[in-house]
Amino acid sequence: MLTSYAYNSIDETGRMFMPSKFCEDFDVNRSADDEEAAVLLSGKLRKNYAGRCVVVHGVDKCLYAYPMRNWERFIADLRMLPSDDESVRDLLRHYMGSANVCDIDKQGRLTVPQDARNYAGLVRDLACVGMVDVLEIWDRTTYDETVRNKDIKVLNNRVSEIRRACAQGNRADR
């Protein structure tokens, strides 16, 4: 599970070091033959997840870096949504159209594609934030301004409202 944050930097060629606290989540330095690097999906054992991820444009002006197994679960969830809904198609276009499978080398460096760097405004200083299943990669100034402008009490109250609505919906389904 991806948690915590780390400040980092990206060089002019788009390479950034994966913060060490997230390396295990991305199977960095794990052999592709390692049993733990294998994932059972759709009844098939898939390997070669070691040091690979999918980088997509985030909802906010950041990037999402998905460990391969999390990306496949995310796509499986999206496939469950009705494809005749315009919002679903638009969201699929957003994610699938910006998706880049990227390697993380043995030194733990991820090369972020140019289009992704442009989208998120990544030039030098980064903030990497673990968000359970995905790593957000932000321009540090943009991240600091975004976090600074949030009122945690308002956010907590909104999440409480969402929880209550979900609980009521679950009771109605029974």
Secondary structure, 3 states (H helix, E strand, C coil): CECCEEEEEECCCCEEECCHHHHCCCCCCCCCCCHHHCEEECCEEECCCCCEEEEEECCCCCEEEEEHHHHHHHHHHHHCCCCCCHHHHHHHHHHHHHCEEEEECCCCEEECCHHHHHHHCCCCEEEEEEEECEEEEEEHHHHHHHHHCCCHHHHHHHHHHHHHHHHHHHHHHC
